[in-house]
Amino acid sequence: MTVYVDAVLALNFCVNYLLLRGTARLGASAARRRNSALAALLGAAYAVAVYVPSLAWLRLFPMKLIVAGLMLLCAFGMKRSTWRLAAVFAVLSLVLCGAIFGVQMLQGKPFLYKNSLLFPVSFASVLLTAFAVSLACRLLLPRLSHAANSVIRLEVTVDGKTVEISALRDSGNTLVDPVSGKDVLTANWAVAGILLPEKLSAQDFLQPAVLALRLKKYAPRLIPYRAVGVENGLLLALPCKITHNDHTVSSLIAFSPTPLSDGGAYDALTGGMIYA
């Protein structure tokens, strides 16, 4: 059997990319397309490498799991939500395999499986089936997760350090700075752990007044808030710059000691800042 490297590389890149984008949609992840493309290219390179005689050990099942894990880390980052997205990715991959099998059966074309290849299955058949699965993810998204475009990517800069986070566009969150009246971005406390060089834990944010003294060089503020089950409380907030696409504003980012998303699908709540 002759294997054409360019065809294997192109096909695997396209299929991997469609699967990763479908995973991002179903998992309500705001992963960048660039990251998904890099992850898809990694998977495609692996698909080519397994046919190098000296690299036959790459075909072992543990190696397949390792490469899949690296793809997911490249696409979605090292977050708790990546575990959930890994499950979505695995299910979508199985759905795609079943769809390809079903298409071949409907066409009355038997095929064989050898050396990680299904044949004779055409390039167009696999790609169109993968596109159909990705399109189904787009159409089913409102039923399975957040509304379309409700999770966005933001860049937050504090004291010269920038971190990229995902935020839920929550118009019901009306947290504002009582002094300036500015809307406040509410983030998981772990974001502060990335932005600041100090060693921080969730317990530190349970005592915001004490923590404000510790972080006084960042000009912290205490933002009062109310929530379900909490009559009143204070959140530590820091001045920052927030960038969405090409639009940058000076604002405040407050840190919650408890997770904002039980599934880890996003890191922050935009509050009144509903970006276009």
N, C-alpha and C positions, 0 to 999 in steps of 0.2 A: 504494500500500500504506500503510495506517495503522499507525503505531507508537505504542503506549501506553507512556508514560514509566514509570508506576508498575509495569506488568507487566515491562518490561525491567529495571528496577532490582531488583525483588524476585527475579526469576528468576536474574539474574546473581549477585546476592548469595548466594543459596542454593547455586547450583552452585559458585561460587568457594570458598565456605566448606567445602563437602563435599570438594572437590578438595584444599584445603589441609590439612584434617584427615586425609584419606587419605594425603597426602604425609608428614605428621608421623608417622603410624603406621608406614608402610613404611620411613621413614628413621630410625626410632627417635629422633625429636626430641621434646623435652619442651616444645614451644612452647605458650604460653598460648592458651586459647581466645579471650581478649579480643584478642590480637594477630592471630589468624587472622580474627576478625570485622572488625577494622579493615582488614586487607588485602583481605578480600572486598568490603567497602564501597568501597574505592578502585577495585577492578576494576569494580564495578557502576556507579560514577559515571562511569568512563571509557566503559563500554558505552552510557551515555545520552548522553554528550558528543559521541560520534562522529556523532550525528544532528542536531546543531546545524549549520546550513548554513555558518556562518563558521568552524567547527572541523573541516571535512572533512579537513584535513591530518592529523588524529589517526588516520585510517584507514590511514596508511602503515605498512608492515611494521616499519620501525625503531621507530616510536612504540609499536607493540604489544609489541615486545621490551622497550622501556624501562619501560612500565607493568607488564609481567610481572615485571621485575627489581625494581621498587619494591614490588610486592606481596610478593615473596619476602623482601626485606629487612625489610619491616614485620612479616611473620609470624615469621621465623626469626632476624633480626638479621644484623649484618655479621660473619659467621664463615666459616671455611674450609668447614665442613660445609654451608653454604648452597649452594655450587656443586653438591654432590652432591644436595641436596634439589631444586635447580632441574631436574636431569636427571629425578628421580623425578616432579616436577610435570609436566614436559613429556610424559613417557610416559603418565601418568594422563590428561592432557588428550586425548592421541591415542586412548587406550583408550575414553574417554567418547564422543568423536566417532564412533569405529567402532561403539560399542554403540548409539548413537542411530541411525546409518545402518542397522545390522542390524535394529533394532526396526521401523523404517519399512518396510524391505524385507519383513520377515516379515508385516507388516500389509497389504502390497500397496499402500502409499501412496507414490507418487513425490513428491519434493520438490525445490525449487530452492534455490540459494545466491545471495544478492544482498545487497550492503551489510552483510556480516558476519552475516546472518541466514539461518537455515534455515527454510523455510516450505513447505507448512503443517505445522508441527510443534507440537503442543499443549504448553502450559505443564506440564501434569501428566506428559506423556510424558517430557519432558526432565528434570524434577525427579525422577521415580521412577527413571529410568535412572541419574542421578547418585547417588542414594541407594544403588542397587544396587552401583555401582562402589565407593562408600565402604564399604559393608558387606563387600564382598569383601576390601578392604584390611584391615579389622578381623579377618576370619577367617583371612587368609593371613599376618598379621604374625608369628606364632611361627615360620613356615617361612622367612621372608625376613630377619628381623632379631632383635633381642633379645626376650626374653619380655615379655609385656604388663606395663606399669607398672614395668618395671625401670629406666627412666630417669626421674628426677624433677627438679623445680625446687627449688633452694635459694637462699636469700638469705644472703650472707656479709657480715659487717660487721667491718672492721678500722679502728681509730682513727677511728670516725665515718663512714667511707666504706663504702657498701653496693653490692654488685654481685650480680646474679642470674645463676646458672650452672645448667647441667644436670649431673646426677651419676648414675653407674651404681651401682645398689644391689648391691655386690659383697661377698657374705659371705665370700668366700675371701681378701679383703684384711684382714689382722689387725694392721695397723699401729697401735701404741698408744704413748703417752708413757710411757717407763720410770719417770718420777718420780711422776706423778699417776695413771697407769693409765688415763687417758682415751683413748677411741678418737680417731683422727686422720683428718680428711678430707684426702685426697690430691688435689691439683689440678695442672693444667698450670701451668707457670711464668708463662704469659701472663696468668693471673688476677691474679697479683701486680702485673703491669704496669698493670692497670686499677685495683687497689685502692690502690696506693702512688704518690705523686707523683714518686718517684725514677725516673730512666731506667734500666731493667733489660733484660737480654738473657738468653738461655738459657745463655750462657757464664758469667754471674755465678753461676748456681745450681749449676754444676759445682764451685765452690769455696765450699761453704756456710759454712765457718768464717770465711773472709774477709768474706763477705757479711753474716754475723751481726754483725760489728764495725761494718760500714757502716750497718746497720739497727738498732743497739742501742736507739734510742729507742722501738722497737716491742716491746721485751722478747722477742727471738727465742729459739728453742730449736733444738737439733740433735737430730733423731730418727734413731736407728740403724734400718737396714732391711736385709733380704735379699730377693733376687728371683732369678728364673731368669737364670743367666749372671752374677749379681753376688753374690759371697760375702758381702760386707758393704759398707755405705756409710752416708752421712749425708744427711738432707734438712733443709733449713731450714724451720722452722715458726714461725707467729706465733699469738698468742692472738686469738681471734675469737668472734663470736656467729653461730650458724647457725640460720636460721629455715626451717622446713618447714610450710607452711600457717600455722596459728596457734601452733605450738609452737617456742619459742626456747630454745637451750641455749648455755652457754659451753663452748668447745672449742678445738681447735687445728686450723689448716689448714697442711699441709705442701705444698711446691712441688717438682714433678718437673721436671728440666731436659729431659726427653724427653717426647714426646706420649704421653698415656695411651690415646688412641683413634686408630687409624690413619686412620679415616674422618672424624674430627672430630664424631662423633655426640654426644659428651658431653665435659664439661670436667674432671670429677673422679670419684673413686671414694669411696664412702661408707665402705668398710671395715666395721667392726662396727656402725656407725650405720645400721641398717636401719629406716628410717622407715615408719610405717604409711601 
